[in-house]
Amino acid sequence: IAEATPAEDTPDAGGSDNAITHVQIVPGEIHIHAGETAQFKARGFDADGEFVREDAATWSLQGIDGEAEGDGSVMVSADAVPHAGTVTGELSGISGAARVRVVPTLPYEENFDGIEIAEERAAVPNFWIGAAGKYFVEDMDGNHVLHKGRATRGLDRAQAHVGPSTMSGYTIQADMMGTTRRRNMPDMGLISGRYILDLMGNHQKLEARSWTSDLRMAQDVPFEWVADVWYTMKMRVDIVGENAVVNGKVWKRGDPEPEEWTITVEDPVPNPTGSPGIYGVSYTDIYYDNLKIEVSE
């Protein structure tokens, strides 16, 4: 996903003489922070997909706390909270749209209490990526929590990302609780810098890895945990020399935080950046609360 900078590639300025039937907005999706400005372009194409022209357009915003100018610049309000919406450009009576995600400036906290619940559950914050239809905010004894249930179709495994892929140098923490059904327990965890810290229920271990399908640097330690009990997980990734150092710890919520990391793994082929997020494989229900992301000390 593009950052809040204009795209450099431009179609052949000659174009065609045909009528515009489709408008492409470039970039098609961006991350931007409150108080920043992004630049968009409107490109017209004909019915054969041939470029016609790039021209001044009429711009409007849907769901974005900010202003759109006639030159295609979008200015997000300085006090805007994280959210998402679209910017629309109209060219020769034809409209195109791009997605705008206003992402948080760290520190960021989300306890889900500010999300209104209708018909027993609500969707996640709309600027999150990969969460829609998989995670839902629900009420649990008067407290709003994030719920990952069994998938109605497809895989039970899901990842939800909170920020852009260029992030680094942060620590992520969240509370989480797994349930049990027919002796099955879920896997649940955090994502940082393209690494996953996974509390694996059926295996009773804590694993740090890069890709689930490629365990080239994965390591694990035994970790006994029980269903229907809240735990707190904390994770950070540091680039030390030419290696990435993945640190993670888990403890019962309410207990003192351990001074030492529960697991530390070094990756000689490091991922220098990556979005923070949450991870879950919901063989049974998983609940999350009190997500915190802050700049690492």
Secondary structure as UniProt FT lines:
FT   TURN            13..14
FT   STRAND          22..26
FT   STRAND          29..32
FT   TURN            34..35
FT   STRAND          37..39
FT   STRAND          41..45
FT   TURN            47..48
FT   STRAND          51..54
FT   STRAND          58..62
FT   STRAND          66..68
FT   TURN            70..71
FT   STRAND          73..76
FT   TURN            78..79
FT   STRAND          83..91
FT   TURN            92..93
FT   STRAND          94..102
FT   STRAND          108..110
FT   TURN            113..114
FT   TURN            119..120
FT   STRAND          121..122
FT   TURN            126..127
FT   TURN            132..134
FT   STRAND          135..140
FT   TURN            141..142
FT   STRAND          143..148
FT   STRAND          157..161
FT   TURN            165..166
FT   STRAND          170..178
FT   TURN            182..183
FT   STRAND          187..192
FT   TURN            193..194
FT   STRAND          195..200
FT   TURN            201..204
FT   STRAND          205..209
FT   TURN            212..213
FT   STRAND          219..222
FT   TURN            227..228
FT   STRAND          231..240
FT   TURN            241..242
FT   STRAND          243..252
FT   TURN            253..254
FT   STRAND          263..267
FT   STRAND          277..281
FT   STRAND          286..295
//
